[in-house]
Amino acid sequence: MKNLVIVESPAKAKTIEKYLGNDFHVLSSVGHIRAIAKKTKDGTPPIDIQHGFKTTYEIDPEKKKVIAELKKAVKSVGAANVWLATDEDREGEAIAWHLCEVLKLDPKSTKRITFHEITKSAIEEAIKHPRTVDMKLVEAQQARQILDRIVGFELSPVVWQKVPGGKSAGRVQSPAVRLLVEREHEIDAFAGSSQFKVTAIFAAGKQELKAELKQRFDSEEEARTFLESLAGATFTVANISTSPSSRNPAAPFTTSTLQQEANSKLGMGSRATMASAQKLYQEGRITYMRTDSVNLSSQAIAASADYIKRLYGIEYSHVRKFKTKSAGAQEAHEAIRPTDITRESVSGSDYDQRLYDLIRRRTLASQMAPAKLENTTITIGINDGEKQNNSSKTNDKLVFEAKGQVVLFDGFLRVYGGGKDDTILPTVKSGDQLQRHSVEARQVFARPPARYTEGTLVKKLEELGIGRPSTYATIMNTIQTRGYAEKGDSEGVPRDVILLQLIDNKVEREIVQEKTGSNKGKLVPTPAGELISGFLTDHFNRVVDYGFTADVEKDFDDIAGDRLARNTMLEKFYAPFHALIEQSGNIDRRTVGANREVGIDPKSGKPIIARFGRFGPMLQLGSSDDKADKPQFAPLPKGAKIETVTLEQALHAFELPRLVGQTEDGQDIKANVGRFGPYIQIGKLYVSLKDIDPREVTQEQARELYAAKLKAEAEKNIADFGDGIKVLNGRFGPYVTDGNKNAKIPKDTDPKTITRDQAVELLANAPQKRSARRQIRRKK
């Protein structure tokens, strides 16, 4: 081995090594090797603000073995033969610098190479043109990391002290939560309204022609009057207009648009999308997946044009060069595209294949001809038999319109898109008489603003200039794991809809139902999210202000471009932020969050209060100041809010705990709602009710759930030797436990054959179980 190349990913290392030959050995740092220390040995702050934000880093304990291996490899080849090949963005540049620090390499002379794709030609070209570590990119990454740590370190304790159930606050996650909360408030404030939409189906020869009245009616009475006026009417084709149009393809994917489209078309979340994209990149199938550029290299454009001409014909080829709109597009130099446009499939999971296919088709489409379309509108006049359609002459809205679109040349639609279903219209001409087949007026409701999905939230953050390609997936994950937002699972609730139909020249009225308010797959702020967002908006507006957060991102770009000094930027942020932290002691915890008296319990005469508690919104029966008679508590009914819960709902909530009945052996079955949802209790055994209302669960249902739980527990317990030593079937396979330690049973051993002596021996050889405190610290 003459040369050592260091990358972040083992998968990337394996791919690169096969291209470089025997003179190169490729090792991986397995991601970041150092992070800002949690505390220092001498007691000084890990980020010394008073001394130019001097930062103390510590090696990840789990990376000590990796670092030892890297040090040994560096020593064997010599520092002059070390190549740092971490990713080309700021995060990758920072990893390269940390490697220099830990491996005692000089960042001013150590060879640094980057490549946008893991192909033989790209890597060989990078080896020919090495550079050194770009310290301006490193400083930009440091500034982001330092700011995020400062905000978390100083603001989170305030949140813990002042916000009931508050967990943490982050510099970028907080504006994202604010967007969700503001949208939820818009939905709550939305004043619903309805109109009546009139549609008709006409017979045009042997074909049907569906059309809609241009005007909508505000009341049922107006709609009924109009339908009645059609009883003796005839219908004529008044006009046919056609207009050519064309549709152009979208640009190749950036990180943001890939997440949006994968969410929309494939149902993939941001985290899953980026994990799959990273795997494709490391295997050399696509270019670098963190980018805000829409540019394609000249080689990629030429390869796409050649492939399109050969497969579809020369008329489908249309060379385009897209220009990146973002002024701060610095993360990479090219859009996300396949490294080999002719490759149709990749190995890996179904997600990997579907995402690769999406990227490939989007790239091809960007270099294909526009689709040529013809839009057709047929106007249908109403003749009442006497006035000869005078109504349509005085009000051109009282006509029906049928619209359709014909694809004359599919162009890029051949590989990507298609959009709306094309409506094929029958062949008619002006003056043709049409036979009315059916006509109806249906009540339609105005739609409130739509909740964000992960894809649309990423799009909004990008529009506001918040976050960068490397942070979007992390933001989506953080706001959900911290319990500030969750993905909805409701299909909606039924709603009555008035339907008027003209049948045998008489108007008949019917009430039909449709579902409304579905939030399935949408990001819904939790009560905790609404509470923390309101608190930050009231007391730390700079942290959640969209413009300010976007300006900070621009500052990072300026640091990377050597237009702004790192410490100047940090001082500008820190001084006003810290002033707000110092003032936070004056915030009265009792004023944080809604606290509303719902009404008086008629039985006890005590007040019922809706408020936010440690574990979320809840109801309180009685006063906290009454020490002689402690208050009772109940969770808010599902779907209710502190601001809207009614006295009737609150009284219903306090009907728990409830005695459902008895098991077959005479044990009481109690139903209740706890921290983790509704449940039934039989003795010391708890059984989750999931979606069953504990106030309505029947004795029969409870007995079935209890029997299923006993069966599951029996299957879990393989053997019990006494003294707490058991053989159990766990989530990750069979194991032995004594209540304090767990020992995995070897795969080639039947757990049912384990003796007590064998169980004791397995436990004796098992590592000591880590304390919960230590596990939490390591996870952090």
NORWOVEN-V860326 format. One record per run of one state. SS is the DSSP state (h for helix, s for strand, l for the rest). FROM is the first residue (numbers start at 0). TO is the last residue. If there is no record, write none. Layout:
SS_FROM_TO, SS_FROM_TO
This chain:
l_0_1, s_2_6, l_7_8, h_9_19, l_20_22, s_23_27, l_28_32, s_33_35, l_36_45, s_46_47, h_48_50, l_51_52, s_53_54, l_55_55, s_56_58, l_59_59, h_60_76, l_77_77, h_78_80, s_81_83, l_84_88, h_89_101, l_102_109, s_110_111, l_112_118, h_119_127, l_128_129, s_130_130, l_131_133, h_134_161, l_162_171, h_172_188, l_189_192, s_193_203, l_204_205, s_206_212, l_213_215, s_216_216, l_217_218, h_219_228, l_229_232, s_233_246, l_247_251, s_252_252, l_253_253, h_254_265, l_266_268, h_269_281, l_282_284, s_285_285, l_286_296, h_297_311, l_312_312, h_313_315, s_316_316, l_317_334, s_335_335, l_336_336, s_337_337, l_338_348, h_349_365, l_366_366, s_367_367, l_368_369, s_370_382, l_383_388, h_389_393, l_394_398, s_399_408, l_409_409, h_410_413, l_414_431, s_432_444, l_445_452, h_453_463, l_464_470, h_471_480, l_481_483, s_484_487, l_488_491, s_492_502, l_503_504, s_505_515, l_516_518, s_519_519, l_520_521, s_522_524, l_525_525, h_526_538, l_539_539, h_540_543, l_544_544, h_545_559, l_560_564, h_565_585, l_586_587, h_588_590, l_591_593, s_594_599, l_600_605, s_606_612, l_613_614, s_615_620, l_621_630, s_631_634, l_635_645, h_646_652, l_653_656, s_657_661, l_662_666, s_667_673, l_674_675, s_676_681, l_682_683, s_684_687, l_688_697, h_698_715, s_716_721, l_722_723, s_724_729, l_730_731, s_732_736, l_737_740, s_741_743, l_744_749, h_750_752, l_753_754, h_755_764, l_765_770, h_771_778, l_779_779
